Amino acid sequence: MAVTLPADVLGRYRRFTLYNSPYAAHDHGCAVDLYPGDATHPDPENGDSVLAPSPVAGEVVETRTVTAPSKPYAAAEDHLILVDTGEGGVGDGEATFRTADGEFPIARILHVDPTVEAGDRVAVGDPLGRLVRAGFFAPWVANHLHLGFRSRGVDPHRASGSLPLALDPALRLEAVPWDGTGTVVATGETYAVLDAPAHPAPGEGFAGLAATVETGDEAWTGVLDGGLPHYDGGGLLGVEGTADGGLTGGPVEFLGTRVGHSDGRNVAWEDVTVLANGDPVRGIALAPARDRLGVKLVGEEHGLDVGTDVTVTVENSASV
């Protein structure tokens, strides 16, 4: 009972990711993080001033404040907004979320300090409140909305058991080859952003770093999504024939190295190390982008300054 993410909804955000998170809600791509602003770096000073546009239409059924993990750079509290996507706000031409059998699920939205309350009706794009930089975030993660869905009649407060998500076939998603080189254009204590590869058509569709999966005698190219290898696994999006996990599993190659094994669009990372100019970093944050692509390296004490030319390589311990 997958819920399809409409292309026109995703197109309202600069980046999205199904897998780039350590939390169980994102296992197998059952939740999506949506970045309204520049997702290349955190903005703890101004991030919480950004209005959060609703990704769904419907009636708000509850808002709830929850305690977030204690982090020196983040708020102590986060918020959950529940929206019944089958009630109100759904008009002519309005993007809707349904399961394959026509059910309107309950939407779960996190990381927004709500200005809406139970009984309010919202349309796609309406402001829900302001983004919150919550303690659930790693220090290199930029402010975003978390969106998942639960079936009607089950506990909507639980993240586990969220419905699987599928990309709209109409979504333009291009896999961009990368040779591993680039120049640092932005840094923070826990990240460095490279200028390459460039987005092939800024503003016209999403693009991400290309990887290949071998299935028998064939090889398919898709977009890598996830934290390589600092989260347990990732995904390979837009691979022809996947049909929401229908693609036979196979080895996944990126930058000339086997980085994992696919099971449908899900990828389990192998024991790999990402290096920048020969020095190990924690990993690469991978997510499709609408306007600017580039590469975001994450990890403390990376030693990369703006203007530094970088060559990124990946080593698999099985082949070292």
Secondary structure, DSSP 8 states (H G I E B T S, - for coil): --EEE-HHHHTTSSEEESS-SSSGGGGGG-EEEEESS-TTS--TTTGGGSEEE-SS-EEEEEEEEEE----TTSBSEEEEEEEETTSS---TT------TT----EEEEESEEES--TT-EE-TT-EEEEE--BTTS-TT----EEEEEE-TTS-TT--TT---EEE-TT--EEEE---SEEEEEEEETTEEEE--S--SSTTTSEEEEEEEEEETTEEEEEEEEEEETTSSEEEEES-TT-TTTTS--EEEEETTEEEEEEETTEEEE-SEEEEETTEEESEEEE--BSS---EEEE-TT----TT-EEEEEEEETTT-
